[in-house]
Amino acid sequence: MDRMDRTSVCAIVILISGFVAWFLPFPMRGWSRTAPQRRDPKWLWGLLLEVLGYAVAGAGGLRGATLPAWRLALAAIFLALAAVLSWTGTRSLGRFLRFAAALDADHQLVRSGPYRFVRHPIYASMLCLLLGTASIAAPPLLFAIALGLFVAGTEIRVHVEDRLLADRFGEEFRAYRRSTAAYIPLLR
């Protein structure tokens, strides 16, 4: 096997391992199946843009060129961070984990685990997943487009969820929002 083949195989193994490690806590923890007290369907527009971002990031494929080791290492770091955030985020949310933007009647404001650092660690994990994918598969132009689509979609979802939480928890949530970044640490 020549160097190009080894690099491509390594890139595929890194991507698949990263996606599996990121995804596993969701079915293992399980989504809340109780009927929500309140939901907002606008989050779907954000999800659509995020999915388009992933599609664009992966559209470059592995183009047959040998990837430098630093790109594989960068992808592995981002994908590992994505997995850590998804595992710790789902664990902290516990029974409040939902696929849709919705609140339970007894919903609590979670501020433990990664929620101490960012209000939306699962979105942070998804950003890391995108960055890991783009590190391997996206040329600069596709990376920029993918990142723009993803961030636009995530901002929609953050806005929808923050509004639901602010309506429910009032000043408690507003204080949390003022002191804690949305999904990128140090950025408010």
VENZIJO-V910324 format. One record per residue. N is the residue number from 1. SS is DSSP state (a for helix, b for strand, c for the rest). PSI is psi in radians with two decimals (* if undefined). OMEGA is omega in whole degrees, 0 to 359 (NA if undefined). Layout:
# VENZIJO-V910324
n->N ss->SS psi->PSI omega->OMEGA
n->N ss->SS psi->PSI omega->OMEGA
This chain:
# VENZIJO-V910324
n->1 ss->c psi->2.17 omega->180
n->2 ss->c psi->3.05 omega->185
n->3 ss->a psi->-0.71 omega->180
n->4 ss->a psi->-0.73 omega->180
n->5 ss->a psi->-0.75 omega->179
n->6 ss->a psi->-0.72 omega->180
n->7 ss->a psi->-0.76 omega->180
n->8 ss->a psi->-0.76 omega->178
n->9 ss->a psi->-0.75 omega->179
n->10 ss->a psi->-0.75 omega->179
n->11 ss->a psi->-0.75 omega->180
n->12 ss->a psi->-0.74 omega->179
n->13 ss->a psi->-0.75 omega->179
n->14 ss->a psi->-0.82 omega->181
n->15 ss->a psi->-0.86 omega->182
n->16 ss->a psi->-0.79 omega->179
n->17 ss->a psi->-0.75 omega->180
n->18 ss->a psi->-0.79 omega->180
n->19 ss->a psi->-0.72 omega->179
n->20 ss->a psi->-0.81 omega->180
n->21 ss->a psi->-0.64 omega->178
n->22 ss->a psi->-0.74 omega->188
n->23 ss->a psi->-0.62 omega->189
n->24 ss->a psi->-0.70 omega->183
n->25 ss->a psi->-0.39 omega->182
n->26 ss->a psi->-0.94 omega->177
n->27 ss->a psi->-0.51 omega->179
n->28 ss->a psi->-0.71 omega->179
n->29 ss->a psi->-0.72 omega->181
n->30 ss->c psi->2.47 omega->178
n->31 ss->c psi->2.62 omega->175
n->32 ss->c psi->2.32 omega->181
n->33 ss->c psi->-0.01 omega->179
n->34 ss->c psi->2.61 omega->178
n->35 ss->c psi->2.23 omega->181
n->36 ss->c psi->2.66 omega->175
n->37 ss->c psi->-0.62 omega->182
n->38 ss->b psi->2.42 omega->178
n->39 ss->b psi->2.82 omega->178
n->40 ss->c psi->1.97 omega->184
n->41 ss->c psi->-0.10 omega->181
n->42 ss->c psi->-0.33 omega->180
n->43 ss->a psi->-0.43 omega->181
n->44 ss->a psi->-0.60 omega->178
n->45 ss->a psi->-0.70 omega->177
n->46 ss->a psi->-0.76 omega->179
n->47 ss->a psi->-0.72 omega->179
n->48 ss->a psi->-0.80 omega->179
n->49 ss->a psi->-0.67 omega->178
n->50 ss->a psi->-0.78 omega->179
n->51 ss->a psi->-0.72 omega->176
n->52 ss->a psi->-0.67 omega->176
n->53 ss->a psi->-0.79 omega->177
n->54 ss->a psi->-0.74 omega->180
n->55 ss->a psi->-0.76 omega->180
n->56 ss->a psi->-0.71 omega->180
n->57 ss->a psi->-0.65 omega->180
n->58 ss->a psi->-0.13 omega->185
n->59 ss->a psi->-0.44 omega->179
n->60 ss->c psi->-0.36 omega->180
n->61 ss->c psi->-2.85 omega->179
n->62 ss->c psi->0.33 omega->172
n->63 ss->c psi->0.16 omega->175
n->64 ss->c psi->-0.17 omega->180
n->65 ss->c psi->2.65 omega->176
n->66 ss->c psi->2.21 omega->179
n->67 ss->c psi->2.40 omega->176
n->68 ss->c psi->2.63 omega->182
n->69 ss->a psi->-0.58 omega->182
n->70 ss->a psi->-0.57 omega->178
n->71 ss->a psi->-0.69 omega->176
n->72 ss->a psi->-0.73 omega->179
n->73 ss->a psi->-0.74 omega->179
n->74 ss->a psi->-0.76 omega->178
n->75 ss->a psi->-0.77 omega->180
n->76 ss->a psi->-0.70 omega->179
n->77 ss->a psi->-0.85 omega->180
n->78 ss->a psi->-0.73 omega->181
n->79 ss->a psi->-0.63 omega->176
n->80 ss->a psi->-0.75 omega->178
n->81 ss->a psi->-0.68 omega->177
n->82 ss->a psi->-0.77 omega->180
n->83 ss->a psi->-0.78 omega->180
n->84 ss->a psi->-0.78 omega->181
n->85 ss->a psi->-0.67 omega->180
n->86 ss->a psi->-0.69 omega->179
n->87 ss->a psi->-0.83 omega->183
n->88 ss->a psi->-0.60 omega->178
n->89 ss->a psi->-0.80 omega->180
n->90 ss->a psi->-0.62 omega->178
n->91 ss->a psi->-0.76 omega->180
n->92 ss->a psi->-0.66 omega->179
n->93 ss->a psi->-0.60 omega->179
n->94 ss->a psi->-2.22 omega->185
n->95 ss->a psi->-0.10 omega->179
n->96 ss->a psi->0.05 omega->178
n->97 ss->c psi->2.15 omega->179
n->98 ss->c psi->2.65 omega->175
n->99 ss->c psi->-0.68 omega->182
n->100 ss->c psi->2.81 omega->174
n->101 ss->c psi->1.78 omega->184
n->102 ss->b psi->2.77 omega->179
n->103 ss->b psi->2.47 omega->175
n->104 ss->c psi->2.85 omega->178
n->105 ss->c psi->-0.59 omega->181
n->106 ss->c psi->0.45 omega->183
n->107 ss->c psi->2.47 omega->177
n->108 ss->c psi->2.63 omega->177
n->109 ss->c psi->1.95 omega->183
n->110 ss->c psi->2.20 omega->179
n->111 ss->c psi->0.36 omega->180
n->112 ss->c psi->2.99 omega->180
n->113 ss->a psi->-2.40 omega->182
n->114 ss->a psi->-0.25 omega->178
n->115 ss->a psi->-0.16 omega->173
n->116 ss->a psi->-0.46 omega->186
n->117 ss->c psi->-0.62 omega->178
n->118 ss->b psi->2.58 omega->181
n->119 ss->c psi->-0.40 omega->184
n->120 ss->c psi->1.23 omega->183
n->121 ss->a psi->-0.45 omega->178
n->122 ss->a psi->-0.63 omega->174
n->123 ss->a psi->-0.63 omega->175
n->124 ss->a psi->-0.70 omega->178
n->125 ss->a psi->-0.67 omega->178
n->126 ss->a psi->-0.64 omega->176
n->127 ss->a psi->-0.75 omega->177
n->128 ss->a psi->-0.66 omega->177
n->129 ss->a psi->-0.76 omega->178
n->130 ss->a psi->-0.79 omega->181
n->131 ss->a psi->-0.66 omega->176
n->132 ss->a psi->-0.75 omega->178
n->133 ss->a psi->-0.83 omega->182
n->134 ss->a psi->-0.57 omega->179
n->135 ss->a psi->-0.55 omega->181
n->136 ss->a psi->-0.73 omega->195
n->137 ss->a psi->-0.26 omega->190
n->138 ss->c psi->2.22 omega->168
n->139 ss->c psi->2.87 omega->187
n->140 ss->a psi->-0.76 omega->181
n->141 ss->a psi->-0.80 omega->178
n->142 ss->a psi->-0.63 omega->177
n->143 ss->a psi->-0.81 omega->181
n->144 ss->a psi->-0.76 omega->179
n->145 ss->a psi->-0.80 omega->180
n->146 ss->a psi->-0.79 omega->180
n->147 ss->a psi->-0.73 omega->178
n->148 ss->a psi->-0.80 omega->179
n->149 ss->a psi->-0.79 omega->182
n->150 ss->a psi->-0.83 omega->182
n->151 ss->a psi->-0.71 omega->178
n->152 ss->a psi->-0.78 omega->179
n->153 ss->a psi->-0.72 omega->180
n->154 ss->a psi->-0.67 omega->178
n->155 ss->a psi->-0.66 omega->176
n->156 ss->a psi->-0.84 omega->183
n->157 ss->a psi->-0.71 omega->178
n->158 ss->a psi->-0.78 omega->180
n->159 ss->a psi->-0.79 omega->181
n->160 ss->a psi->-0.85 omega->182
n->161 ss->a psi->-0.71 omega->179
n->162 ss->a psi->-0.66 omega->178
n->163 ss->a psi->-0.74 omega->177
n->164 ss->a psi->-0.79 omega->181
n->165 ss->a psi->-0.68 omega->178
n->166 ss->a psi->-0.69 omega->178
n->167 ss->a psi->-0.64 omega->182
n->168 ss->a psi->-0.81 omega->190
n->169 ss->a psi->-0.07 omega->174
n->170 ss->c psi->-2.26 omega->185
n->171 ss->a psi->-0.56 omega->179
n->172 ss->a psi->-0.79 omega->179
n->173 ss->a psi->-0.70 omega->180
n->174 ss->a psi->-0.68 omega->177
n->175 ss->a psi->-0.73 omega->177
n->176 ss->a psi->-0.77 omega->180
n->177 ss->a psi->-0.70 omega->180
n->178 ss->a psi->-0.55 omega->186
n->179 ss->a psi->-0.15 omega->188
n->180 ss->c psi->2.27 omega->179
n->181 ss->b psi->2.76 omega->181
n->182 ss->c psi->-1.13 omega->180
n->183 ss->c psi->-0.07 omega->174
n->184 ss->c psi->1.98 omega->182
n->185 ss->c psi->2.50 omega->178
n->186 ss->c psi->-0.10 omega->175
n->187 ss->c psi->2.19 omega->180
n->188 ss->c psi->* omega->NA
